[in-house]
Amino acid sequence: MMANTLDRAIAERVPMGARVLDLGCGDGELLAYLARHRGCTGYGVEISDDKVLACAKRGVNVLQLNLEDGLNLFEDDAFDVVLQIDTLQHLRNAETMLRETVRVGRMGIIAFPNFAHWPNRFAVLRGRMPVTKRLPYQWYNTPNIRVGTFADFELLARGMGLSIIDGFGLNGEEMVRHWPNALASTAVFQIQR
């Protein structure tokens, strides 16, 4: 059983036996879970030396790559699912990586902190950048290059000609389908070409 609600919600959307590419896979926990419990195969992509080592210790196939360099290593439709879980906000060219996601995978699952969540809005109204469980850094030391909202991602995906298969929010243990732009701390989307 996975402790992380986000990872559980993602795992439920990955088909049994899928070939998975996890971009920014961290320590490989999600990929290891998908292999054990859903019969999935595939690779993680990670840049951090420590996290690559953690993946290897878990028995997760991992490639040490900088996502800013693209995914030219992979053929079109090489994977059933490409995951970008808390990765998009760290990349300089989000549009390029979304295009690459649906090029190398038949489906993409994207998740990121939703900056439009009401506590974040309240913090900004008070004149401060939010510091929350999902956005735990101060403005001056955040690894995030950008912040995005549920509604902004919908517009971006549609503007790029991507199909949104499903979109919902998460707030703690709760799935949010009603007003996710305001009520969810995390935005989750399933997309395809």
Buried (B, 14 or more C-beta within 10 A) or exposed (E): EBEEBBBBBBBEBBBEEBBBBBBBBBBBBBBBBBBEEBEBBBBBBBBEEEBBBBBEEBEBBBBBBEBEEBBEEBEEEBBBBBBBBBBBBBBEEBEBBBBBBBBBBBBBBBBBBBBBBBBBBEBEEEEEBBBEEBBEEEEEEBEBEEBBBBBBBBEBBEEBEBEBEEBBBBBEEEEBEEEBBBBBBBBBBBBEB
